Amino acid sequence: MEMHFRRGEPHKYIIAFAVTLASLLQVIDSSIVNVALPDMMGNLGASLDEIAWVSTGYILASVIVIPLTGWLSAFFGRKRYFVVSVLVFTASSFMCGASHSLGALIFWRVVQGIGGGALMTTSQVVLLEAFPVEEAGMAMALFGLGVMVGPTIGPTLGGWITDNYNWPWIFYINVPLGLMAAFMIAEYVHDSPHQRRAPTVDYAGIVMLIVSVGALQYLLEHGEREDWFDSRLITGLAITSVVAGVALVWRELTTDHPVIDFRVLKHRQMWVGTILGIVMGMGLFASVFTLPVFLQGNLRMTAEQTGIVLLPGAAATAVSMFISGKLNARFDPRALVATGALLFVAAMWQLSLITGESAQADFFWPLILRGLGLGLMFVPLTTITLAEMSRAELPQATGLFNFFRQLGGSLGIAGIATLVSHNSVLLKATLTEHVTPGDPMSLQRVTMFTRAFIARGADPWTAHQRALAVVDRQIAGQASVIAYSHTYIIAALLVLSLIPLLSLVRQTRGSAPAEMILE
């Protein structure tokens, strides 16, 4: 067999636009809904716990589908599966917007998640095969635009649409874009000649995956609200997830036609890159999740103002992705990941210095640094992970890599949410110890607020109680600021731990899947 560089698809940039649009829709939709939940609660008459299933149902469905995408692509044909997934996502988006009951909305969100779970992973495989081997880094840079920029613009876009139109339009906007992506994918994307359809369906493996991943994802989504292992439900879900997960791995390693091929983890680059992806996902999502909450909850910014704050960082990520895609073929990817990690750490250190009086300008450079760091990490980390994969192994490998990175993100969000809540309570108790009737500063502040309320017409006793309430809120706010500051230090330490792990990676300059250089 003659070995030479593949030229790539003649319409590679049209393919790149189509699949990046598809993956961007999926990533945005996982976060765009959150800011519209209050409007949905009022419109559908739902409680907070009930409306939370609008997000949880989508995430559960998509996370379960992600590791199955390699098998599903081979079983149905990649082009057919990809187009049908986009159409399912698009049609269910319309049905979500048209839903007039909570039950209908949750049902269609689950269907939307089933369609959306395929978009990100399949897009990655299509891009790697559409571009020649020397441009693998650029292919991953285009894919990374959706993965990294999506979570940033999702909440902002959702807030703007909800404020100016109504919540159904956060779903209706997917329809024309989804149809456009489906048409271009049907026209220009082709089945891989290396895909092999399994002669049998591993039903047992599918059931074990649904049980294990479903239980784990629900645990991570609702664990903090249920006080974690103080809840019998959470404890039961943890045991179920572990038992089903162990059974799944054993089943897939011993059956001839597994639905998830864990054997791809035998490659050193793959298992090391997967660990790196989990760690990066934890650090990335921890910072991405907390900042909008802090801006809107502590600094009282609107969704639109929050979007303006986050936009420069998203632009920096896009620029960094492009630069990283160019540099990936020329420099050792390990050096790029290490540089990106250091930039991310510097950004987290600057964010840890925020206060309750911080203004929009205070977030500009930290978010620029974070954006540059993320772009420099994502592209080379992906090429490192997939460097030893044959083209036949590529769909399974990308599915597992994306699944574990998503799992790392869920772990990061769950852990950080718990830490912020727990530390806020502890820090408030600590700060309250210093606010006593015998403390001159505390007495002066309470007296000042009391006089202000009396001047507005309150009687002395009511004015005093209101003053104490204001001081209590200020203490709680300061405790929350310190708690968020600690989370950025934790995110920095997580990403910093990537650097020593890079020593386990072989030098892979200009890397791409092994058989991508074979015609």
Residue, then its C-alpha position, 0 to 999 in steps of 0.5 A: m500500500e502506497m503511503h502519501f498525504r491525503r489531499g482532503e475533500p474538495h469542498k472541505y471549507i463548506i463541510a467545515f461550515a456545515v458541521t461547525l454550525a451543527s456542533l455550535l447549535q448543539v453546544i449553544d442549546s445546552s446553555i441557552v435555555n437556562v436564562a429563559l427558565p424563569d419565563m418558562m416557569g411563569n408561562l407553564g405554571a411549573s415549579l423550579d424543580e419541575i422546570a429544571w428537567v427542561s435542562t436535565g432531560y436534554i443533558l441526560a439524553s445527549v450525554i448518553v448518545i455521545p459515546l454511542t455515536g461511533w457505533l451508530s454511525a457505522f450501523f446506519g451509515r455516517k451520512r444518513y445518521f448525521v443528517v437524520s440527527v440534525l433533522v431530529f434536533t431541528a424538528s424537536s426544536f420547533m416542537c419545544g417552542a410550540s409546547h404548551s405544557l411542561g410534559a410536552l416541553i420536557f419530552w421534546r427536549v429529551v428528543q432534542g438531546i438524542g439528536g444533539g448528542a450526535l452532532m458534536t462528535t460526528s462533526q469532529v470525525v467528519l472534519l478530521e477526514a475532510f482536511p488533509v493530514e497537515e491541516a488536522g490542527m486547523a480542522m480541530a480549530l474550526f471544530g473548537l469554535g463551536v465547542m469553546v465559543g458556544p457556552t460563552i454566547g449561549p446564555t447571552l443569546g438566550g437572554w437577549i431573545t427572551d428579553n426582546y421576543n419570548w422564550p419559544w424563539i430560543f428554540y425556533i431560531n434553530v430551525p432555519l440554521g438546522l435545515m441549512a446545516a442538514f442540506m449542506i451535510a447531505e450534499y457534501v458529506h460522505d460515508s467513510p470507506h473504513q466504517r464497518r457495520a456490526p452484524t449484531v446489536d449489543y442491546a445489553g451494552i446499550v442498556m448498561l450505558i443508559v443506566s450507568v451514565g443516566a444515573l451518574q449525570y442525574l447525580l451530578e445535576h441534582g446532587e448539590r440540591e439533595d445534599w449529596f450522600d445525605s440523600r438516599l436517592i443520590t446514594g442509590l444512584a451512585i451505587t447504581s452508576v458504579v455497578a452498571g459502569v463496571a458491568l458495561v466495561w466488562r461487557e464491552l471488553t469481552t463481546d465481539h461487537p461492542v457498542i462502545d469500543f473501550r479497546v481504543l484506550k490501549h493507545r497511550q496517547m488516547w488514555v493520557g489525552t482522555i485524562l487531560g481532557i477530563v482535567m481540562g473539562m473540569g477547570l474550563f466548565a468550573s470557570v465558564f459556569t461560575l462567572p455568568v452566575f457571579l456577574q448576574g447574582n453578585l454584580r446585578m448585571t443583566a443578561e445583555q451586560t453579561g454578554i458584553v463582558l464575556l464577548p471579548g473572551a469569546a473573540a479571543t478564543a476564536v482568534s487563538m483557535f485559528i493561531s493554534g491550528k496554524l502552529n500545531a503542525r510546526f511546534d510540539p503540541r505539548a508546548l502549546v498546551a503548556t503555554g495555554a495552561l499558563l495563560f489560563v492560570a494567569a487569568m484565573w489568578q486575576l479573576s480571583l482578585i475580583t470584588g463586589e465593586s468590580a466593574q466591566a473593565d476589570f474583567f476584560w484582560p482576565l477573559i482575554l487571557r482565558g480565551l487565548g489559553l483555551g484556544l491554545m489548549f484545545v486544538p493540540l490536546t485533541t490532536i495529541t489524543l487522536a494521534e495514534m488512532s486508525r481511521a477505523e478507530l477514529p469514530q469510537a475514539t472521538g466519541l469516548f474523548n468527547f464523552f469523558r471531556q463532557l463528564g469532566g465538565s459535569l464533575g467540575i460544575a457539580g463540584i464548584a457549585t457545591l464548594v461555592s454554596h458550602n464556602s459561602v455559608l462558612l465564610k458568612a459565619t466567619l465574617t459574622e463573628h466580627v460584626t458584633p454590637g461591641d465593634p465600633m465599625s459595625l455599630q457605626r454602619v448599623t446606625m447609619f442605615t437606621r438613620a437612613f430608613i428613619a429619614r424615609g419614614a420608618d419608625p425606629w424599631t422597623a428602621h433598625q431591623r431593616a438596617l440589620a437586614v442590609v448588613d446581613r445581605q452585605i456580609a452574605g455578598q462579601a462571603s459569596v465574593i470570597a467563595y467565588s474567588h476560591t473557585y478560580i484558584i481551584a480551576a487554576l490548580l486543576v489546569l496547572s496539573l495538566i503540565p506535569l501530565l504532558s510528560l506522559v505524551r510522546q512528541t506528536r508534531g503535526s500529528a493526525p490519526a495514523e491511517m489518515i496518511l494512507e489512501 
